[in-house]
Amino acid sequence: MFSIIFNKPFIAFINTKRGNERFFSLNQTFHLNNRFIYPKQFEKKELDIMKKAPNINMTDFNNLKAKSVKYLEYHLGLVDSY
């Protein structure tokens, strides 16, 4: 997530035993399917992907950020509506 926030190049290895739903959720939100790979499928072409920053739609990112802040404020009791 920090790579997305700070627009830094990355790839992520999917752990099939746990935590892969987070990757699928990020992929669905930001369309980064070429950034998430299974370790057994790693090839030299992934190294080229790692050199480039992800192409993120910042409007979508900022909207998601604002929605997340509202969610937290509501559930922390800081605001009355969500």
N, C-alpha and C positions, 0 to 999 in steps of 0.2 A: 504494500500500500504506500509506503514512503516513496518508492520509485515513481509511482503514479503521481503522488502529490507534488514531488519536486522535479517531475519530468526527466527522470534519469533512465538510462538504458537498463534493461533487466530481462532475465528469463527466470521462470520458476519451475521447479520439478514437482510434479504432482505425486503425493504420497497416496497410493491406492488404499492403504489400510486406515487412514484417518485424515480428516481435514480437507478432502478434495472438494467438498461442497462450497467452501469459501472461494476457491479458484473459479468454479463454474459460475458463481454469483458475480464475481468481478468480470469475468468474460462476458456474461450477459449484459452487464451494465456498460462496460467500456469497449467491448468488441476486441478483445486482446487474445484471441484464440491461438495466435502464433507465438505468444509469450509463455504459455503454459504447456509443458511437455512431460511425457512420461520418461523416467530415466533410461529405460531400455531403448527408447526411440531417439536418444540424443545423437546428433550428427554434426558435422562441421558447419552446416548451414545455420545452425542455431547460434554459432559464434558470430555470424554476421548480424543476426537479429540483436544480439547483446550490445552491439556497437551503436545502435540507433535508439534514440529516445522514443517512447511510445507516442502514437498520435492520438491524443486525448481531446475530445470536444470539451473545452473548458466551461462552456455554458451548462452542459449536462453535469459536469463535475461540481460546479458552484451551486446548481439547483439541488443536487444530492446532498451537498454539505449543509445547505440551509435547512433542508428537510430533516437531516440528522440532528442538527442543533435544536430545532423545535421539538423533536421527539424527546431528546434528553431533558430539555427544560420542562416539558410537560410531566415526564415521569419522575423528575426530581422535585416536583411541586413548585416550580418557579413561575409557571403560568397556568391559567385556568383552562385553556383550550389547546387542542393539538391540531 
